[in-house]
Amino acid sequence: GYKLIQYMACGKPVIASPVGVNRQIVEHGLNGFLANDTDDWVNALRELRDNVPLREAMGCAGRLKVGINYCVQATAPRLAEILRSVAGRI
């Protein structure tokens, strides 16, 4: 999952297997593709190779998702709240 977030932060569309956290990160058809098998991988790679507007749109959507959900400005307040709640229990 972390590698997906890194690529998306760079504005790149992604392709991933639909396992674990990948399903939460990749929004199939919006910021990348989820590929179940070899045919899905090949088709996704071809689609991205041949469709520049789609490639660019997916890259922008991925970058936006990272900015909203995974950047330090989004995660630091959530982490601080978790730490405050745990510290209050000690």
ABEGO torsion letter per residue (X at the ends): XAAAAAAAAAGBBBBBBBBEAAAAABBBGAAEBBBABAAAAAAAAAAAAABAAAAAAAAAAAAAAAAAAABAAAAAAAAAAAAAAAAAAX
